């Protein structure tokens, strides 16, 4: 194995591990109210992964490159779709419902007068 290739593999693995630990620490400390904007940012990043995968597919010259491009597009698209589904679901939690509880519609005084 070429020494430059070995150094590049170790540097890539080191950067990947640093990014994984930094992401885990940062995401773990995000308050619940900020998870929806964070998910939107995540969707943006996965959209870039899909575009990169399409670029790899368009320039693929062998089966390995085609496989990597296909996997990038497939996994990135799954993450984008899942991220949007979670974002929509989380945003629905913040909407006020039009249906009010029974005591709020009739008032407590009316409820106690019947008894």
C-alpha positions as CSV (number, residue, x, y, z in Angstrom):
1,X,0.0,0.0,0.0
2,X,1.3,3.4,-0.9
3,X,2.3,5.6,2.1
4,X,0.3,8.6,0.9
5,X,-2.8,6.5,0.6
6,X,-2.3,5.1,4.1
7,X,-1.9,8.6,5.5
8,X,-5.1,9.8,3.6
9,X,-7.1,6.8,5.0
10,X,-6.0,7.6,8.5
11,X,-6.6,11.3,8.1
12,X,-10.1,10.6,6.7
13,X,-10.9,8.2,9.6
14,X,-9.6,10.7,12.1
15,X,-11.8,13.5,10.6
16,X,-14.8,11.2,10.5
17,X,-14.3,10.2,14.2
18,X,-13.9,13.9,15.2
19,X,-17.1,14.9,13.3
20,X,-19.0,12.0,14.8
21,X,-18.0,12.9,18.4
22,X,-18.6,16.6,17.9
23,X,-22.0,15.9,16.3
24,X,-23.0,13.6,19.1
25,X,-22.0,16.2,21.8
26,X,-23.6,19.1,20.0
27,X,-26.9,17.3,19.2
28,X,-27.1,15.8,22.7
29,X,-27.1,19.3,24.2
30,X,-29.7,20.9,22.0
31,X,-32.9,21.9,23.8
32,X,-36.1,20.2,22.7
33,X,-37.6,23.4,21.3
34,X,-34.7,23.7,18.8
35,X,-35.0,20.2,17.3
36,X,-37.3,21.3,14.5
37,X,-35.0,23.9,13.1
38,X,-32.1,21.5,13.6
39,X,-34.0,18.9,11.6
40,X,-34.6,21.4,8.8
41,X,-30.8,22.1,8.7
42,X,-30.3,18.3,8.6
43,X,-32.7,18.0,5.6
44,X,-30.6,20.7,3.8
45,X,-27.4,18.7,4.3
46,X,-29.0,15.5,3.2
47,X,-30.2,17.3,0.1
48,X,-26.6,18.1,-0.7
49,X,-25.7,14.4,-0.3
50,X,-28.4,13.6,-2.9
51,X,-27.0,16.1,-5.3
52,X,-23.5,14.8,-4.7
53,X,-24.7,11.2,-5.3
54,X,-26.4,12.3,-8.6
55,X,-23.2,13.9,-9.6
56,X,-21.2,10.7,-8.9
57,X,-23.8,8.7,-10.8
58,X,-23.5,11.0,-13.8
59,X,-19.7,10.7,-13.9
60,X,-19.5,7.0,-12.9
61,X,-17.2,4.9,-15.1
62,X,-17.3,1.6,-13.3
63,X,-19.6,-0.5,-11.2
64,X,-18.1,0.6,-7.9
65,X,-18.7,4.3,-8.6
66,X,-22.2,3.5,-9.8
67,X,-22.9,1.5,-6.5
68,X,-21.5,4.4,-4.4
69,X,-23.6,6.9,-6.3
70,X,-26.7,4.8,-6.0
71,X,-26.2,4.2,-2.3
72,X,-25.7,8.0,-1.7
73,X,-28.9,8.9,-3.6
74,X,-30.9,6.2,-1.9
75,X,-29.8,6.8,1.6
76,X,-29.8,10.6,1.2
77,X,-33.3,10.6,-0.2
78,X,-34.5,8.4,2.6
79,X,-33.0,10.8,5.2
80,X,-34.6,13.8,3.5
81,X,-38.1,12.2,3.3
82,X,-37.9,11.0,6.9
83,X,-36.6,14.3,8.1
84,X,-39.4,16.2,6.5
85,X,-42.0,13.7,7.9
86,X,-40.5,14.3,11.4
87,X,-40.4,18.0,10.9
88,X,-44.1,18.2,9.9
89,X,-45.0,16.0,12.8
90,X,-43.1,18.2,15.3
91,X,-44.6,21.4,13.8
92,X,-48.1,19.9,14.3
93,X,-47.4,19.6,18.0
94,X,-47.0,23.4,18.2
95,X,-50.3,24.2,16.5
96,X,-53.3,25.1,18.6
97,X,-56.3,22.9,18.2
98,X,-59.8,24.3,17.5
99,X,-61.4,21.7,19.7
100,X,-61.6,23.0,23.3
101,X,-62.1,20.9,26.4
102,X,-65.7,20.5,27.6
103,X,-65.2,22.8,30.6
104,X,-63.8,25.5,28.4
105,X,-66.8,25.5,26.0
106,X,-69.5,25.6,28.6
107,X,-67.7,27.3,31.5
108,X,-67.3,25.9,34.9
109,X,-70.3,27.8,36.3
110,X,-72.7,26.2,33.8
111,X,-71.2,22.7,34.6
112,X,-71.7,23.2,38.4
113,X,-75.2,24.6,38.0
114,X,-76.4,21.4,36.4
115,X,-75.3,19.4,39.4
